[in-house]
Amino acid sequence: MGPSGTFPAMEFERLQELYNRCNPDEPLSPGDERNVDIDVRGVRGAHWTNKLARQIELSRTPVCQLFTGLRGTGKSTEIQRLEARLSDPKRRNLLTVLIDADDVLDLTVEIDISDVLALVLQHTERAVLAAEGGDATDALTDGPLGRLWAWLSRTDVEIGKITASVDMGAKPGSAGAKAGIELNLKTNPTVRHRVREIVARHLSTFVRFVHDELRELDWRARKLGRSGIAILFDSLEKLRGTSLTWKPVLESAERIFSTGAPYLQLPVHVLYTVPPALARRMVEPPVAFLPMIKVRDIEGRLHPEGVEVITELVKRRIDDDALREIFGESALRDRLRAIALWSGGYPREIVRLLQTLLELETFPVDRETLERELRRAGNGYRSIVYDSGAIPWLAKVNRTKQLITSNEQEREAADHLLQNNVILRYLNDDEWVDLHPSVAGMQELAGPCPDATYAAAEKGA
């Protein structure tokens, strides 16, 4: 018995375990038992690990790829699968370097080319040192990162003084100062700003330096028997700023991945994730967009394979016995179908809703309770639509299933609604977009009755 004095019929420890198995913010490794290989069922239009890998595997010259998708659609899992495939000695046998932007960048502020390339160099050197059996801390002294620091310090002596003062009195040029720049590119805006100023004044020299060092690292990897290096820079798609800064943060990402793309093409293979809104802005290099699970086709007809995949996804989180207790045995199939259709095939949304339902006091969850929770979960999306000021344009998207903008206001609305999961993308024979089902039925958008999704699910439509 807990603080409230009562628990549902399900044992508390069991309920707690299931609740934490449904954490929507927890990324899953490819080997996690909760993971579902979605693409074997053909509900996202391609086998995405294969799609990303083949270009690198076939090309004799370095490849630069851009990859995106909404948070919680499985990008990080696909990238980890890609890493395993590319490093497999029986396949491409590349030395892979996985960088998580969440760990090394402040994703709420504008990004710069210097941030990306400095981190690429740092983590690639560490990976090569580890493969050689060396100590990764050596990267701060004699290797490429040390030479990068020396170049920055020669170009602007003040940066050494700034970093040393942050690093508790370390002398400029010392290992402590070098460690300071490594850490403070994320945590200290003064250092980050100074580095950006130096690089902006000497961009061609900086890029040439990074490329030369990467070629040397690639040669060292090949001496170890590898066929080269592949860098996978994950989590950059999370660059979204705050409610006040999302637009300049997105524009900074567009600057470096569009106009700055030539500088980000490296002498080794590289894949960057980018914010979803950039996919529609950029033609070259093209952006691969991880779509939703298709639960309906472009005409709105039920796609049973997608519903089956989502049912399997749910059962990997919550066992059959618990599901029967939560939803009732006779209604289980219909409840799961309703959840699948309401989600629009968005995996993170499904897991988030499961966790919300597990917070309820009483099981089984009847139809009225589920309808109430679906409405509540959709309120946030509807608020975003009302605040967008773009309802007439969004109604056109709802009708045409195409994301076409004709002025700056519509373009900003498209960026904002993509970033906030209101507009979802699908891929099969054709590519199309749709609105999240919780808003697609709004009267202002000339959609069907808001209850139609649940009613159709109950009838097996």
Phi, psi and omega in degrees: 000132187256195184302327182281348178095341181220157173230159173299172181301325178296139179303141186299314182299322180291317178298318179297319179297314180296320180301316182282338172290344181251035177284113185289345182263001182269114176288144182255135174286159181303331182271359180295136182297340179278352184281141177242129175281087188299324192284348177291344180263358176069028184262003174236017172081349181195162169268105196289326175297315177298317183300317181287325186284324191298322181297318179291319183294325185271333188282138175269355177239157182302137182253139173241116181242147173243136188221138180212181180160164179290155177300137177085012177265354176107017181300312183296323177296317178297321180293322177293323175295320178298317179302314180297320181292315183292330182271355181298121180301336180276352180242250186276334177056045177271151169277112185264143180236109181259120180244129177255110183300331177304326184276337192237354181228152169273106187277005177263357181240167181297148182253158182222158179304322181299323179300310186294311185290323178297319180289323175301313181296315181302310186284330176293318178299317179301317181296319180293317178301316179298318180295329178279354183084017180270184180260124183299336179292342176297341179297339182274356186239286192262350188265197182304321181293321176297320179292325176297315179299318179298319179297315179298318182293322177294322183288326181210099185296338183294331183295325177297320179293320180297311183295319180298320180293325177290325186269041171057044170088010178296145180288142176305135180089350179281168178299326179296319178295322179295320176297327180297316179294324179302315183282321191275356169300332177265314194265344182240107184294334180294313178296314181301316181296320181294316178301317180298320179297317180298311183297320180300325181282338185226045189299312182298319178295317180297313181297317179298320177300311181298315180298318179298317180293322179293324177297320177296318179294322178297319177298320178295322178295321180291328176297334179276001180097002177279160180268006180142198183234142172231124181256128180241106185259099186267164172074002175293342177293346180277000175296103184218357178064204176247183180299335181266337188245003187301324183292308178296328178295316178296319180296325178293322177294321179295322181299316186277331182268349177252282180293331180269001185304321178302328180284338182268354172280120191251167176282011173227167178294141179212142173233129176245138166274149182224159178302142183305325183297337181287340184300325182273348181268339191246135176255320182223121355287149180292155180251123174280125186248115178290116186275178174285166168288128183283109176258342172222153177274183185296337178272358179092002180283144180301137176249095189302325182298323178293319178296322179295320178297318180293322176301318177295320178301316179297317184289339174286339179267322185230125184291164186301317181299316180293322178298319178296325178289323183285320186248347185088135187297318185289332184259358189304311184300316181291322180296317181293323177295319179297319178296317180299314182291320180296326184288340187071015181081022181266107187304317182298323180294323179296313182294320178299318180294321177301316180296320178298317180294327179290344177281348182293156184276335189228138175235154001284159179280115181276177184299316183297320179294317179296317178301318179298315181293324176294319178297316180297317180296331180276348183299321180298318178295318180294324177296320179298320179296313181297322182284342186291333184068019186232034184298317179301317179294319181294327176297324178293319176300320180298325181279316190269339184063024178236144181258085183242128180242147183237356178206174186294324180298316179293324179296315179296321178297317179299315178302311184295318183286329173293315182296333184255017168070015177284323177257126182246146181250146181227157180215130169216243172291324177241165176253137178210170176240160175212163176273150174306134184306334180289344177246340183300333182269005180297137181301325181295339180259009175058037178264184179288175179305136182304334181275357187297323181300312182291317181299317179296322179295317180298327182271356179076028183292000000 
